[in-house]
Amino acid sequence: MSQQTAVYEVGNDQVPEVYRDFFDNSDWTLHKFTVAGSWSFLIVAVVAHILVWLWRPWIG
């Protein structure tokens, strides 16, 4: 008696259609975290610069 196992193929359902040639789901997840981390760093850096400018302006 042989048992059959169902095989499911998972496509790139998380990846937008235009980027499917470049990314699969795991790459897209890593890409999302990288972009979110970059934006977070940029926001923190801008806020830090504004606070330092208010404390001690470096021009003028």
PDB file of N, CA, C, O and CB in Angstrom:
ATOM      1  N   MET A   1       0.839  -1.177   0.000  1.00  0.00           N
ATOM      2  CA  MET A   1       0.000   0.000   0.000  1.00  0.00           C
ATOM      3  C   MET A   1       0.888   1.246   0.000  1.00  0.00           C
ATOM      4  O   MET A   1       1.760   1.384   0.858  1.00  0.00           O
ATOM      5  CB  MET A   1      -0.956  -0.005   1.218  1.00  0.00           C
ATOM      6  N   SER A   2       0.678   2.124  -0.925  1.00  0.00           N
ATOM      7  CA  SER A   2       1.484   3.351  -0.987  1.00  0.00           C
ATOM      8  C   SER A   2       0.625   4.549  -0.599  1.00  0.00           C
ATOM      9  O   SER A   2      -0.551   4.645  -0.949  1.00  0.00           O
ATOM     10  CB  SER A   2       2.086   3.553  -2.409  1.00  0.00           C
ATOM     11  N   GLN A   3       1.244   5.434   0.119  1.00  0.00           N
ATOM     12  CA  GLN A   3       0.545   6.657   0.512  1.00  0.00           C
ATOM     13  C   GLN A   3       0.999   7.787  -0.394  1.00  0.00           C
ATOM     14  O   GLN A   3       2.174   7.888  -0.747  1.00  0.00           O
ATOM     15  CB  GLN A   3       0.808   7.006   2.009  1.00  0.00           C
ATOM     16  N   GLN A   4       0.069   8.616  -0.757  1.00  0.00           N
ATOM     17  CA  GLN A   4       0.397   9.771  -1.575  1.00  0.00           C
ATOM     18  C   GLN A   4       0.449  11.003  -0.688  1.00  0.00           C
ATOM     19  O   GLN A   4      -0.399  11.209   0.180  1.00  0.00           O
ATOM     20  CB  GLN A   4      -0.627   9.955  -2.720  1.00  0.00           C
ATOM     21  N   THR A   5       1.451  11.801  -0.930  1.00  0.00           N
ATOM     22  CA  THR A   5       1.619  13.027  -0.167  1.00  0.00           C
ATOM     23  C   THR A   5       1.312  14.208  -1.073  1.00  0.00           C
ATOM     24  O   THR A   5       1.807  14.285  -2.198  1.00  0.00           O
ATOM     25  CB  THR A   5       3.053  13.133   0.420  1.00  0.00           C
ATOM     26  N   ALA A   6       0.502  15.115  -0.581  1.00  0.00           N
ATOM     27  CA  ALA A   6       0.167  16.302  -1.371  1.00  0.00           C
ATOM     28  C   ALA A   6       1.350  17.256  -1.369  1.00  0.00           C
ATOM     29  O   ALA A   6       1.972  17.495  -0.333  1.00  0.00           O
ATOM     30  CB  ALA A   6      -1.104  17.004  -0.815  1.00  0.00           C
ATOM     31  N   VAL A   7       1.648  17.788  -2.527  1.00  0.00           N
ATOM     32  CA  VAL A   7       2.735  18.755  -2.672  1.00  0.00           C
ATOM     33  C   VAL A   7       2.121  20.073  -3.096  1.00  0.00           C
ATOM     34  O   VAL A   7       1.413  20.157  -4.100  1.00  0.00           O
ATOM     35  CB  VAL A   7       3.812  18.270  -3.707  1.00  0.00           C
ATOM     36  N   TYR A   8       2.404  21.093  -2.318  1.00  0.00           N
ATOM     37  CA  TYR A   8       1.885  22.419  -2.622  1.00  0.00           C
ATOM     38  C   TYR A   8       3.035  23.305  -3.057  1.00  0.00           C
ATOM     39  O   TYR A   8       4.068  23.371  -2.391  1.00  0.00           O
ATOM     40  CB  TYR A   8       1.148  23.027  -1.403  1.00  0.00           C
ATOM     41  N   GLU A   9       2.854  23.975  -4.156  1.00  0.00           N
ATOM     42  CA  GLU A   9       3.876  24.905  -4.635  1.00  0.00           C
ATOM     43  C   GLU A   9       3.458  26.311  -4.228  1.00  0.00           C
ATOM     44  O   GLU A   9       2.358  26.767  -4.543  1.00  0.00           O
ATOM     45  CB  GLU A   9       4.069  24.798  -6.190  1.00  0.00           C
ATOM     46  N   VAL A  10       4.351  26.981  -3.530  1.00  0.00           N
ATOM     47  CA  VAL A  10       4.060  28.336  -3.067  1.00  0.00           C
ATOM     48  C   VAL A  10       4.702  29.305  -4.044  1.00  0.00           C
ATOM     49  O   VAL A  10       5.909  29.252  -4.284  1.00  0.00           O
ATOM     50  CB  VAL A  10       4.580  28.575  -1.604  1.00  0.00           C
ATOM     51  N   GLY A  11       3.910  30.166  -4.590  1.00  0.00           N
ATOM     52  CA  GLY A  11       4.426  31.157  -5.527  1.00  0.00           C
ATOM     53  C   GLY A  11       4.936  32.376  -4.792  1.00  0.00           C
ATOM     54  O   GLY A  11       5.034  32.376  -3.565  1.00  0.00           O
ATOM     55  N   ASN A  12       5.250  33.380  -5.516  1.00  0.00           N
ATOM     56  CA  ASN A  12       5.719  34.642  -4.947  1.00  0.00           C
ATOM     57  C   ASN A  12       4.520  35.535  -4.656  1.00  0.00           C
ATOM     58  O   ASN A  12       4.373  36.603  -5.249  1.00  0.00           O
ATOM     59  CB  ASN A  12       6.715  35.355  -5.908  1.00  0.00           C
ATOM     60  N   ASP A  13       3.667  35.093  -3.741  1.00  0.00           N
ATOM     61  CA  ASP A  13       2.431  35.814  -3.486  1.00  0.00           C
ATOM     62  C   ASP A  13       2.628  37.116  -2.730  1.00  0.00           C
ATOM     63  O   ASP A  13       1.744  37.972  -2.759  1.00  0.00           O
ATOM     64  CB  ASP A  13       1.498  34.945  -2.730  1.00  0.00           C
ATOM     65  N   GLN A  14       3.761  37.298  -2.052  1.00  0.00           N
ATOM     66  CA  GLN A  14       4.000  38.545  -1.322  1.00  0.00           C
ATOM     67  C   GLN A  14       4.664  39.594  -2.199  1.00  0.00           C
ATOM     68  O   GLN A  14       4.629  40.782  -1.880  1.00  0.00           O
ATOM     69  CB  GLN A  14       4.860  38.281  -0.099  1.00  0.00           C
ATOM     70  N   VAL A  15       5.256  39.173  -3.278  1.00  0.00           N
ATOM     71  CA  VAL A  15       6.037  40.064  -4.125  1.00  0.00           C
ATOM     72  C   VAL A  15       5.120  40.721  -5.148  1.00  0.00           C
ATOM     73  O   VAL A  15       4.358  40.030  -5.825  1.00  0.00           O
ATOM     74  CB  VAL A  15       7.184  39.298  -4.827  1.00  0.00           C
ATOM     75  N   PRO A  16       5.182  42.063  -5.272  1.00  0.00           N
ATOM     76  CA  PRO A  16       4.398  42.717  -6.321  1.00  0.00           C
ATOM     77  C   PRO A  16       4.791  42.186  -7.708  1.00  0.00           C
ATOM     78  O   PRO A  16       5.937  41.800  -7.938  1.00  0.00           O
ATOM     79  CB  PRO A  16       4.595  44.250  -6.261  1.00  0.00           C
ATOM     80  N   GLU A  17       3.847  42.175  -8.594  1.00  0.00           N
ATOM     81  CA  GLU A  17       4.026  41.582  -9.928  1.00  0.00           C
ATOM     82  C   GLU A  17       5.260  42.114 -10.659  1.00  0.00           C
ATOM     83  O   GLU A  17       5.972  41.351 -11.311  1.00  0.00           O
ATOM     84  CB  GLU A  17       2.794  41.841 -10.771  1.00  0.00           C
ATOM     85  N   VAL A  18       5.510  43.405 -10.553  1.00  0.00           N
ATOM     86  CA  VAL A  18       6.607  44.011 -11.304  1.00  0.00           C
ATOM     87  C   VAL A  18       7.982  43.539 -10.819  1.00  0.00           C
ATOM     88  O   VAL A  18       8.949  43.601 -11.578  1.00  0.00           O
ATOM     89  CB  VAL A  18       6.521  45.521 -11.207  1.00  0.00           C
ATOM     90  N   TYR A  19       8.087  43.069  -9.568  1.00  0.00           N
ATOM     91  CA  TYR A  19       9.379  42.665  -8.996  1.00  0.00           C
ATOM     92  C   TYR A  19       9.580  41.154  -8.946  1.00  0.00           C
ATOM     93  O   TYR A  19      10.591  40.700  -8.411  1.00  0.00           O
ATOM     94  CB  TYR A  19       9.513  43.223  -7.607  1.00  0.00           C
ATOM     95  N   ARG A  20       8.675  40.375  -9.473  1.00  0.00           N
ATOM     96  CA  ARG A  20       8.759  38.917  -9.339  1.00  0.00           C
ATOM     97  C   ARG A  20       9.932  38.300 -10.084  1.00  0.00           C
ATOM     98  O   ARG A  20      10.346  37.189  -9.755  1.00  0.00           O
ATOM     99  CB  ARG A  20       7.491  38.294  -9.826  1.00  0.00           C
ATOM    100  N   ASP A  21      10.479  38.991 -11.079  1.00  0.00           N
ATOM    101  CA  ASP A  21      11.672  38.485 -11.760  1.00  0.00           C
ATOM    102  C   ASP A  21      12.910  38.631 -10.882  1.00  0.00           C
ATOM    103  O   ASP A  21      13.889  37.910 -11.077  1.00  0.00           O
ATOM    104  CB  ASP A  21      11.881  39.219 -13.087  1.00  0.00           C
ATOM    105  N   PHE A  22      12.885  39.538  -9.934  1.00  0.00           N
ATOM    106  CA  PHE A  22      14.050  39.853  -9.113  1.00  0.00           C
ATOM    107  C   PHE A  22      14.021  39.212  -7.724  1.00  0.00           C
ATOM    108  O   PHE A  22      15.076  38.890  -7.178  1.00  0.00           O
ATOM    109  CB  PHE A  22      14.165  41.335  -8.967  1.00  0.00           C
ATOM    110  N   PHE A  23      12.832  39.021  -7.144  1.00  0.00           N
ATOM    111  CA  PHE A  23      12.699  38.583  -5.754  1.00  0.00           C
ATOM    112  C   PHE A  23      11.813  37.353  -5.647  1.00  0.00           C
ATOM    113  O   PHE A  23      10.896  37.168  -6.447  1.00  0.00           O
ATOM    114  CB  PHE A  23      12.134  39.709  -4.892  1.00  0.00           C
ATOM    115  N   ASP A  24      12.089  36.513  -4.655  1.00  0.00           N
ATOM    116  CA  ASP A  24      11.109  35.521  -4.218  1.00  0.00           C
ATOM    117  C   ASP A  24      10.613  35.973  -2.840  1.00  0.00           C
ATOM    118  O   ASP A  24      11.017  37.032  -2.360  1.00  0.00           O
ATOM    119  CB  ASP A  24      11.732  34.054  -4.169  1.00  0.00           C
ATOM    120  N   ASN A  25       9.747  35.188  -2.204  1.00  0.00           N
ATOM    121  CA  ASN A  25       9.137  35.637  -0.938  1.00  0.00           C
ATOM    122  C   ASN A  25      10.166  35.923   0.152  1.00  0.00           C
ATOM    123  O   ASN A  25      10.052  36.930   0.852  1.00  0.00           O
ATOM    124  CB  ASN A  25       8.160  34.592  -0.438  1.00  0.00           C
ATOM    125  N   SER A  26      11.159  35.066   0.309  1.00  0.00           N
ATOM    126  CA  SER A  26      12.137  35.284   1.379  1.00  0.00           C
ATOM    127  C   SER A  26      13.007  36.508   1.087  1.00  0.00           C
ATOM    128  O   SER A  26      13.337  37.264   2.000  1.00  0.00           O
ATOM    129  CB  SER A  26      13.022  34.038   1.559  1.00  0.00           C
ATOM    130  N   ASP A  27      13.380  36.706  -0.178  1.00  0.00           N
ATOM    131  CA  ASP A  27      14.151  37.895  -0.536  1.00  0.00           C
ATOM    132  C   ASP A  27      13.332  39.164  -0.319  1.00  0.00           C
ATOM    133  O   ASP A  27      13.850  40.185   0.133  1.00  0.00           O
ATOM    134  CB  ASP A  27      14.616  37.811  -1.994  1.00  0.00           C
ATOM    135  N   TRP A  28      12.051  39.079  -0.648  1.00  0.00           N
ATOM    136  CA  TRP A  28      11.187  40.250  -0.504  1.00  0.00           C
ATOM    137  C   TRP A  28      11.011  40.627   0.965  1.00  0.00           C
ATOM    138  O   TRP A  28      10.970  41.811   1.303  1.00  0.00           O
ATOM    139  CB  TRP A  28       9.820  39.985  -1.147  1.00  0.00           C
ATOM    140  N   THR A  29      10.907  39.625   1.838  1.00  0.00           N
ATOM    141  CA  THR A  29      10.794  39.890   3.272  1.00  0.00           C
ATOM    142  C   THR A  29      12.056  40.576   3.786  1.00  0.00           C
ATOM    143  O   THR A  29      11.976  41.556   4.526  1.00  0.00           O
ATOM    144  CB  THR A  29      10.542  38.581   4.049  1.00  0.00           C
ATOM    145  N   LEU A  30      13.213  40.066   3.396  1.00  0.00           N
ATOM    146  CA  LEU A  30      14.476  40.688   3.795  1.00  0.00           C
ATOM    147  C   LEU A  30      14.564  42.111   3.237  1.00  0.00           C
ATOM    148  O   LEU A  30      15.027  43.017   3.929  1.00  0.00           O
ATOM    149  CB  LEU A  30      15.678  39.841   3.308  1.00  0.00           C
ATOM    150  N   HIS A  31      14.129  42.310   2.005  1.00  0.00           N
ATOM    151  CA  HIS A  31      14.127  43.633   1.392  1.00  0.00           C
ATOM    152  C   HIS A  31      13.237  44.600   2.176  1.00  0.00           C
ATOM    153  O   HIS A  31      13.614  45.750   2.405  1.00  0.00           O
ATOM    154  CB  HIS A  31      13.657  43.543  -0.065  1.00  0.00           C
ATOM    155  N   LYS A  32      12.049  44.130   2.588  1.00  0.00           N
ATOM    156  CA  LYS A  32      11.147  44.990   3.358  1.00  0.00           C
ATOM    157  C   LYS A  32      11.780  45.418   4.676  1.00  0.00           C
ATOM    158  O   LYS A  32      11.673  46.581   5.064  1.00  0.00           O
ATOM    159  CB  LYS A  32       9.824  44.270   3.625  1.00  0.00           C
ATOM    160  N   PHE A  33      12.452  44.471   5.382  1.00  0.00           N
ATOM    161  CA  PHE A  33      13.108  44.818   6.639  1.00  0.00           C
ATOM    162  C   PHE A  33      14.267  45.783   6.417  1.00  0.00           C
ATOM    163  O   PHE A  33      14.482  46.689   7.223  1.00  0.00           O
ATOM    164  CB  PHE A  33      13.606  43.560   7.339  1.00  0.00           C
ATOM    165  N   THR A  34      15.007  45.600   5.344  1.00  0.00           N
ATOM    166  CA  THR A  34      16.131  46.489   5.039  1.00  0.00           C
ATOM    167  C   THR A  34      15.649  47.899   4.744  1.00  0.00           C
ATOM    168  O   THR A  34      16.224  48.868   5.240  1.00  0.00           O
ATOM    169  CB  THR A  34      16.933  45.953   3.851  1.00  0.00           C
ATOM    170  N   VAL A  35      14.604  48.021   3.945  1.00  0.00           N
ATOM    171  CA  VAL A  35      14.058  49.342   3.617  1.00  0.00           C
ATOM    172  C   VAL A  35      13.463  50.002   4.861  1.00  0.00           C
ATOM    173  O   VAL A  35      13.672  51.194   5.087  1.00  0.00           O
ATOM    174  CB  VAL A  35      12.985  49.225   2.511  1.00  0.00           C
ATOM    175  N   ALA A  36      12.733  49.246   5.660  1.00  0.00           N
ATOM    176  CA  ALA A  36      12.146  49.807   6.887  1.00  0.00           C
ATOM    177  C   ALA A  36      13.237  50.252   7.855  1.00  0.00           C
ATOM    178  O   ALA A  36      13.113  51.299   8.491  1.00  0.00           O
ATOM    179  CB  ALA A  36      11.224  48.774   7.570  1.00  0.00           C
ATOM    180  N   GLY A  37      14.298  49.468   7.969  1.00  0.00           N
ATOM    181  CA  GLY A  37      15.411  49.852   8.835  1.00  0.00           C
ATOM    182  C   GLY A  37      16.118  51.099   8.347  1.00  0.00           C
ATOM    183  O   GLY A  37      16.527  51.939   9.149  1.00  0.00           O
ATOM    184  N   SER A  38      16.267  51.225   7.037  1.00  0.00           N
ATOM    185  CA  SER A  38      16.908  52.421   6.470  1.00  0.00           C
ATOM    186  C   SER A  38      16.072  53.667   6.733  1.00  0.00           C
ATOM    187  O   SER A  38      16.602  54.710   7.114  1.00  0.00           O
ATOM    188  CB  SER A  38      17.131  52.249   4.958  1.00  0.00           C
ATOM    189  N   TRP A  39      14.761  53.553   6.526  1.00  0.00           N
ATOM    190  CA  TRP A  39      13.888  54.700   6.800  1.00  0.00           C
ATOM    191  C   TRP A  39      13.902  55.057   8.284  1.00  0.00           C
ATOM    192  O   TRP A  39      13.912  56.237   8.637  1.00  0.00           O
ATOM    193  CB  TRP A  39      12.449  54.400   6.345  1.00  0.00           C
ATOM    194  N   SER A  40      13.904  54.065   9.140  1.00  0.00           N
ATOM    195  CA  SER A  40      13.948  54.324  10.587  1.00  0.00           C
ATOM    196  C   SER A  40      15.236  55.051  10.967  1.00  0.00           C
ATOM    197  O   SER A  40      15.209  56.018  11.729  1.00  0.00           O
ATOM    198  CB  SER A  40      13.833  53.002  11.379  1.00  0.00           C
ATOM    199  N   PHE A  41      16.359  54.582  10.434  1.00  0.00           N
ATOM    200  CA  PHE A  41      17.632  55.239  10.707  1.00  0.00           C
ATOM    201  C   PHE A  41      17.611  56.688  10.213  1.00  0.00           C
ATOM    202  O   PHE A  41      18.086  57.583  10.912  1.00  0.00           O
ATOM    203  CB  PHE A  41      18.785  54.465  10.046  1.00  0.00           C
ATOM    204  N   LEU A  42      17.073  56.924   9.031  1.00  0.00           N
ATOM    205  CA  LEU A  42      17.007  58.281   8.478  1.00  0.00           C
ATOM    206  C   LEU A  42      16.174  59.195   9.378  1.00  0.00           C
ATOM    207  O   LEU A  42      16.573  60.328   9.648  1.00  0.00           O
ATOM    208  CB  LEU A  42      16.414  58.255   7.054  1.00  0.00           C
ATOM    209  N   ILE A  43      15.041  58.719   9.836  1.00  0.00           N
ATOM    210  CA  ILE A  43      14.167  59.533  10.693  1.00  0.00           C
ATOM    211  C   ILE A  43      14.856  59.859  12.017  1.00  0.00           C
ATOM    212  O   ILE A  43      14.814  61.001  12.474  1.00  0.00           O
ATOM    213  CB  ILE A  43      12.834  58.800  10.957  1.00  0.00           C
ATOM    214  N   VAL A  44      15.488  58.862  12.633  1.00  0.00           N
ATOM    215  CA  VAL A  44      16.207  59.101  13.894  1.00  0.00           C
ATOM    216  C   VAL A  44      17.347  60.089  13.679  1.00  0.00           C
ATOM    217  O   VAL A  44      17.559  60.968  14.514  1.00  0.00           O
ATOM    218  CB  VAL A  44      16.754  57.774  14.472  1.00  0.00           C
ATOM    219  N   ALA A  45      18.084  59.966  12.580  1.00  0.00           N
ATOM    220  CA  ALA A  45      19.197  60.876  12.303  1.00  0.00           C
ATOM    221  C   ALA A  45      18.710  62.309  12.092  1.00  0.00           C
ATOM    222  O   ALA A  45      19.337  63.250  12.580  1.00  0.00           O
ATOM    223  CB  ALA A  45      19.974  60.402  11.071  1.00  0.00           C
ATOM    224  N   VAL A  46      17.604  62.486  11.375  1.00  0.00           N
ATOM    225  CA  VAL A  46      17.062  63.838  11.144  1.00  0.00           C
ATOM    226  C   VAL A  46      16.598  64.453  12.457  1.00  0.00           C
ATOM    227  O   VAL A  46      16.873  65.623  12.722  1.00  0.00           O
ATOM    228  CB  VAL A  46      15.888  63.795  10.131  1.00  0.00           C
ATOM    229  N   VAL A  47      15.903  63.685  13.274  1.00  0.00           N
ATOM    230  CA  VAL A  47      15.446  64.203  14.573  1.00  0.00           C
ATOM    231  C   VAL A  47      16.640  64.561  15.448  1.00  0.00           C
ATOM    232  O   VAL A  47      16.623  65.597  16.113  1.00  0.00           O
ATOM    233  CB  VAL A  47      14.548  63.167  15.293  1.00  0.00           C
ATOM    234  N   ALA A  48      17.672  63.726  15.460  1.00  0.00           N
ATOM    235  CA  ALA A  48      18.868  64.005  16.263  1.00  0.00           C
ATOM    236  C   ALA A  48      19.551  65.287  15.790  1.00  0.00           C
ATOM    237  O   ALA A  48      19.994  66.090  16.611  1.00  0.00           O
ATOM    238  CB  ALA A  48      19.855  62.820  16.191  1.00  0.00           C
ATOM    239  N   HIS A  49      19.640  65.483  14.484  1.00  0.00           N
ATOM    240  CA  HIS A  49      20.261  66.700  13.967  1.00  0.00           C
ATOM    241  C   HIS A  49      19.449  67.943  14.325  1.00  0.00           C
ATOM    242  O   HIS A  49      20.015  68.986  14.653  1.00  0.00           O
ATOM    243  CB  HIS A  49      20.425  66.604  12.452  1.00  0.00           C
ATOM    244  N   ILE A  50      18.136  67.831  14.263  1.00  0.00           N
ATOM    245  CA  ILE A  50      17.296  68.972  14.638  1.00  0.00           C
ATOM    246  C   ILE A  50      17.477  69.307  16.114  1.00  0.00           C
ATOM    247  O   ILE A  50      17.589  70.481  16.468  1.00  0.00           O
ATOM    248  CB  ILE A  50      15.812  68.677  14.337  1.00  0.00           C
ATOM    249  N   LEU A  51      17.507  68.308  16.972  1.00  0.00           N
ATOM    250  CA  LEU A  51      17.686  68.553  18.406  1.00  0.00           C
ATOM    251  C   LEU A  51      19.057  69.168  18.707  1.00  0.00           C
ATOM    252  O   LEU A  51      19.161  70.074  19.533  1.00  0.00           O
ATOM    253  CB  LEU A  51      17.517  67.246  19.189  1.00  0.00           C
ATOM    254  N   VAL A  52      20.093  68.684  18.050  1.00  0.00           N
ATOM    255  CA  VAL A  52      21.425  69.264  18.254  1.00  0.00           C
ATOM    256  C   VAL A  52      21.463  70.693  17.723  1.00  0.00           C
ATOM    257  O   VAL A  52      22.082  71.562  18.338  1.00  0.00           O
ATOM    258  CB  VAL A  52      22.510  68.405  17.560  1.00  0.00           C
ATOM    259  N   TRP A  53      20.813  70.948  16.597  1.00  0.00           N
ATOM    260  CA  TRP A  53      20.764  72.308  16.040  1.00  0.00           C
ATOM    261  C   TRP A  53      20.070  73.262  17.013  1.00  0.00           C
ATOM    262  O   TRP A  53      20.511  74.398  17.190  1.00  0.00           O
ATOM    263  CB  TRP A  53      20.032  72.312  14.675  1.00  0.00           C
ATOM    264  N   LEU A  54      18.991  72.806  17.640  1.00  0.00           N
ATOM    265  CA  LEU A  54      18.298  73.648  18.608  1.00  0.00           C
ATOM    266  C   LEU A  54      19.150  73.894  19.856  1.00  0.00           C
ATOM    267  O   LEU A  54      19.048  74.950  20.479  1.00  0.00           O
ATOM    268  CB  LEU A  54      16.970  73.009  19.001  1.00  0.00           C
ATOM    269  N   TRP A  55      19.976  72.935  20.213  1.00  0.00           N
ATOM    270  CA  TRP A  55      20.836  73.062  21.383  1.00  0.00           C
ATOM    271  C   TRP A  55      22.038  73.948  21.089  1.00  0.00           C
ATOM    272  O   TRP A  55      22.307  74.881  21.845  1.00  0.00           O
ATOM    273  CB  TRP A  55      21.301  71.688  21.851  1.00  0.00           C
ATOM    274  N   ARG A  56      22.767  73.680  20.008  1.00  0.00           N
ATOM    275  CA  ARG A  56      23.936  74.463  19.604  1.00  0.00           C
ATOM    276  C   ARG A  56      24.014  74.565  18.097  1.00  0.00           C
ATOM    277  O   ARG A  56      24.563  73.676  17.445  1.00  0.00           O
ATOM    278  CB  ARG A  56      25.222  73.844  20.156  1.00  0.00           C
ATOM    279  N   PRO A  57      23.475  75.631  17.532  1.00  0.00           N
ATOM    280  CA  PRO A  57      23.546  75.786  16.072  1.00  0.00           C
ATOM    281  C   PRO A  57      25.004  75.839  15.599  1.00  0.00           C
ATOM    282  O   PRO A  57      25.837  76.507  16.212  1.00  0.00           O
ATOM    283  CB  PRO A  57      22.797  77.066  15.627  1.00  0.00           C
ATOM    284  N   TRP A  58      25.300  75.138  14.519  1.00  0.00           N
ATOM    285  CA  TRP A  58      26.684  75.065  14.051  1.00  0.00           C
ATOM    286  C   TRP A  58      26.990  76.054  12.949  1.00  0.00           C
ATOM    287  O   TRP A  58      28.124  76.105  12.473  1.00  0.00           O
ATOM    288  CB  TRP A  58      26.989  73.684  13.571  1.00  0.00           C
ATOM    289  N   ILE A  59      26.003  76.850  12.523  1.00  0.00           N
ATOM    290  CA  ILE A  59      26.237  77.924  11.546  1.00  0.00           C
ATOM    291  C   ILE A  59      25.683  79.212  12.139  1.00  0.00           C
ATOM    292  O   ILE A  59      24.572  79.243  12.667  1.00  0.00           O
ATOM    293  CB  ILE A  59      25.565  77.604  10.149  1.00  0.00           C
ATOM    294  N   GLY A  60      26.475  80.273  12.041  1.00  0.00           N
ATOM    295  CA  GLY A  60      25.960  81.569  12.440  1.00  0.00           C
ATOM    296  C   GLY A  60      26.419  81.950  13.756  1.00  0.00           C
ATOM    297  O   GLY A  60      26.072  83.025  14.244  1.00  0.00           O
TER     298      GLY A  60
END
